[in-house]
Structures are given as C-alpha cells and as structure tokens.
Amino acid sequence: MKKAKKSKTIDVMPSIQNNRRREWRLDLPLPAVIEGQLPQGKKFKEATTLRNISATGAYFSLDSGLVVGSKLNLVIALPKKLTEGKDVKLNVGGITVRLEQPDVKGKRQGVAIRFDKDFRFIEGGRKKKPS
C-alpha cells in the first residue's frame, strides 16, 4: 500500500492572523500619529507605525508612559493603493485596553487600543465624513 501524499497548504494571505479574536487582524504596517494625555496631565503627540489593525482596534509601540484606560486619537495614513493614489488618512479615537512591558531599552511600550465607533477620513487635509 502506498502512503497518501500530504497536500501542502499555501498561505495566500500571510498578513492576516487567524486567532480566537472576534475580528481579523491585519499585519499591515501603517504610519500613524498618536495624540493623547499622560496620567500626569501632560499632552503628547508621537509618530509610530501600527503593527496590526482590525475593525475594532490596533496595536503599536510608543515612548510615552500611558496607562490602561487612556483616551487616544490616531491619524493613520492609508496606503495609496487603497485610495486610488490619493492622500487619505483615517482619524479615529479609542481607549487603551492593554499595555506591554517596555522593551529592553526600557522606553518603547506596546499599546493595544479599542477604537471608538466614530471615525473620519481626511482627504488632502480636509475632513470627510464616512459614507
């Protein structure tokens, strides 16, 4: 008797992680600017790159010392391939739901945020309501 060959599975979408979450996460490095207020009351604005994003939230690293429950505003630059070559950004707020320990250097901290339901598209510097 011959053994049946195992079929190889091809991962056609390696950027999508399959897990137990309610939403798919896309490992899509998107540039973003994060604004918020630190626990001491000082406002901050920091540029970063999202590590992943879903319909309900995102994960990224910051140098700022946040706490769980911090309210943040994100301005995320969308890829021009998805916006017909136009400069479009997504403006969305949210709340931190998880913080990772700072990295070995002791500064950059992983931040998980859950998005608010309201968001706006910014096209070429103008705010645009979602359709």
N, C-alpha and C positions, 0 to 999 in steps of 0.2 A: 504494500500500500504506500502510495505517495502522500507526503505531507502537503497539506494545502499551504500555499504561499500566503504570508501575511501581507495584506494590502497596506501600502504606505498612505498615510493621511497627509495631505498637503494643506498647510496653513495659509489660506488665501488672504486672510486679514490679520496679520500678526499684531497690528496695533490695537486690536480690540481684546480686552481681557474678559474671559468667561469666568464668572465667580458667583457667589451667592448673593450679591447685591441685587437690589430691585432694578437698577439701571445699568446699562452697558457703560463701561469706562473706555475712553479712547486715549491711548498713549500718544497724545498729539502735543508736541512742544510748541506752545503758543506764547509769544511775548505779551506781557501784561504789566500794568502799573497798578499797584495796590495802595489804597489810601485808608487810613483809619486813625484811631486814637489809642494810645498806650494806656495801661492801667493808671499811670501817674497823671494822665490828662494831656500829655503832650501829643500833638498831631504828627503823623508821619506820612510820607509818600515814598514808595520804593518800587523800583523796576525789578521784575523777575521773569522767569519762564515757567509756565504751567507744566507740570509733569504729566498730569492726566486731567481729563474733564468728562463730565457726564451731563445729562439733562438736569440733574439736581445738585451738582456741586463740582468742586475741583480740588486738586492737591498741588502744592507748590512749596518753595522754601523762601524764608525771609530772614533778614538780620534783626528785625525788630522783635522786641520781647513781648509777645502777645499772651493773652490768657484765653481759655475756653470761654466762649460767650461774647468775644469781641466782635463788634459790628465793623465790617469792611466794605469798601467799594472797589470793584475791579473794572478796569478798562482793558479789554482783551482784543488784540489785533487779530483779525480773521485772515486766513490765507487768501491771497488774490485769486487763486484757482477756484475758490468757492464763491467769489464775489464779482465775477466777470471782470477782473482786473481793477476793480475799484478799491479805494482805500476805505474799508469799513471796519469799525470797531464795535464790540459789544460792551455795553455799560450795564453791570449787574451788581447788586448788593448781596450781602449774605452775612452769615454768622459762623464763627469758628466753632467746630464741633469736636476737633481732635488736634492735639499738638504732639509732635515727636520731640524727643530729646535733641538738644543742639548737637551738631556734628562734632567730630574730633577736635576741630579748631575752637569749638565752644561758642560759635556765633550763629551760624545758619540753622534754622529750625524748620522742620516740616510742618505744614499747616494744611488741615483739611477744612473746607468751608462748605456749608449748605447754602445754596442760592435762595434769595427771596423770589417770590413769584413775578415781581415786576422787573422788567429789563427794557433797555432801549438800544437801538442801533445808532451809531454815529457815523454818518457818511460824509467824508471830506470835511470834517469839523462841525457838521450840522447834526443835531439830534433828530432821530426819526423814530416814531412810534412803531412797534411791531404790527404787522398786518394780520 
